[in-house]
Amino acid sequence: MTAKKVLVIGGGVAGLAAASELADLDIDVEIVEQSDFPGGHAIQYTCKATDQCVKCGACMVEEKLDRVVNNPKIKMMSGTRVQNVSKSEDFSVSLLKKPVFINPEKCSNCGICFEKCPEKGAVLKGFSRNHVPFYAISGEKCRYLKDQSCTICREACPEGAIDLDAGETTLSAHANAVILATGFKPFDPVSKPYGYGKFKNVVTNLDMERMLRRDGRAIKPSNGVEADRIAFIQCVGSRDAKLNHLWCSKVCCGSALRMAGLVKARQPETQITFFYMDVQTFGRDFDEFYAKIQKDVRLIRAIPGDIYPAGNDQLQVTFLDNTSSETLQEEFDLVVLSVGMTPCQDMQETAETLKLQLAETGFVEQADKGSLSAEKGIFTTGSVTGPMSIPESIASAGKTAFEVTKYLGNMAS
């Protein structure tokens, strides 16, 4: 029997999990990931364990990525986008690969390019030991790519691994089935009255994840000093009628509360306030976890109206006290916005290419068998169909892999 091949579009946790499941069944898999570093948003998350595991799922992403990069049945194509998909008997897919400015076979991951680059954000740093190379050059930020005014990284590289004149590459792939696993886009809170992008000490939950992973503690980005008072604001970009984002993003409460618990464990003197509409439950151990976290974190059922700068490098948060119906102001060193999950920016175009239906939310319409495509052999998995936690995404991937295997089996019969 001819070997079967599956193309997975998206290298986040759901795509990785689906690919791993299929490869274990001796099916060849190619993963197309548009970013330089596979693993999606979740590969940037920090482990939130304190004295015990809190089941945040962050370690599961690294484990899935590790299995994928070490499996000879799986080919990872990072920095690559799908241009077109057509089908006769099988799928023919045209791909466009970004310029590879850093040669992975030459790069030693020394980090000199990252240290020497004078343009912030021009040299990107990976998040996992499985990101090879661990550095990438941004086509949008690099000065050389704008006006050829800077070659510092190329000159500094001791391995001669940097080629700033590299170009795009057109590729093609063939597959018997396609899985769409492009995930979600975090809501951009710039439009909200919280000063994100304006006040350095207002960050998103993803910024906070990276901070805790990198620094191990909650600090004020403005000066690197530990934050004494932190506010978490929930439902930023979710459950918002003005934006027509009526859905709950499901994972934000659990993630924020776990981060709050981690900060309290590492910085016991830090005072944390949690502003919320309703607390979304999560997991079998939620009641026990929630009872414990309420001893360490002040929970206020209110969503702040706005944020203004205060003295001493602090931020003034205004909110309505539900018990007294009074408008109150409090000052914090750091404000964390729990931004919601939204559909990917190019979801409409992707849906048209793959003949998928979109729900009113903009996410892909979901069916019992993982696909609502007009084209047989196209499947969906993970948060491309709506907000999911890491464990939920992995479970979704397992279900989709089963349906794909069944589909491939029917093709052979």
Steps between C-alpha positions, in 0.01 A plus 500: 500500500628848411616699802256769606595860573321770699569874487444687827459876464610654830775396739335592830414248768202353311697464177794344681277257687312394185825450309648293780191277521504437125874436485465239775263320260773499231344784301732758347423856610612842385434800727480848350559771762512866398705622798871437545442310824248212515291443810251784460416737783511220756873431454554841662301413814671449833456203731278622783572227752568616855536229766301273269388475138198720421431331164561808287616282210808705408730199524276305261583738216875448536445125515296505177758714321779271618319197360440671166854623434645159588256296289635406154141464372439873551641787296475847652495798262519816709483850355268364231151598383240319293434684175247272336335159541352301213366147479463235234544160663736640763585850618760714327619787716715796394713650776707814546797481736640820650869576448721295730743765617669276759626165372395234755785271393762767575344681798646400838235693699771716657266802508756755382262626229235561764745684727655716228189601305424873560133473389262369767298207370706450184658180632243272657568250774334158528324356803593133491810285484332348194509830310789448260648742432408682821512836321328648196517833318182703459434608144296793633753637751844430350671824387689327219177373349358855506789700355815284529629736770611235750694172477614475861351154563651353183843637581480389863389141432804274563349215297413700189142377540321822403393575143311830489445465125304176525172493309161335518457145376198352325429141603237239431354219706266210434276338758208261532341708775537848647457611862446869577647582843585869476372580849396846613612861515525675839275805517691825454403721798631827355142615437405451865536788752776322690806662345651188346785605273505838675577411862797265539356337810179389329562157348292217355473151645734375226753771592470382861552138398822596322613715793456222753666251268795731433548675834327265742326790675251781440686822426413848379616524136568870556790439738544125565399531866271239657135604495349542848138540383363318197155515340369231265211618280294224340286484184697755297364440151264222608132517598496845344181604317662817360755285318245229418730263687229332703689180571692411815862414427480232770868471591579855618370466858689180565819632346486832689420338835781250456742782416378690806565193713848463355585865569377471861711188550813677376422851627291450817488873579348594165132597521286370215149612400292304249224692318242274333143459367462131583770246578509227237549162667768267372592139573402253769716669763353847449310526830807412705723735299246785515457470876876521545555791260234714673722503810782661301321710239234770542215435257278792394197440281536808282667591172700826520394789281836660429861537609702818548861561603549586866803620691796280594484308170164350594169458318161615625222249431138620515218254568145483636464337840198269476427504873495878549431605137784749541769573243837416653861555398797291602864514402705207370856442384405254227174434314450172312229492232357154438434536129258265330541258212386625159503341153823525303532810286489315166225257603258606227759446228603164647139388523441584135815316393402185692125534437425520871201661665549771762277545802361841595796539736745478210643170621461191280165326527550172682352160418498171690762359264732797515417650159225699337687545174327458166817313402543148638832445672529841668478498879529757780633475852582710805410862565446580132144389584476711817676560832663191653746427778822309434355165619183564297706576189697178543179300547354666190812405304468138608140489383588661167792260446259210551259641241784561253626144546152367437470716187836376367396142570181547301705640211711185493204262507 
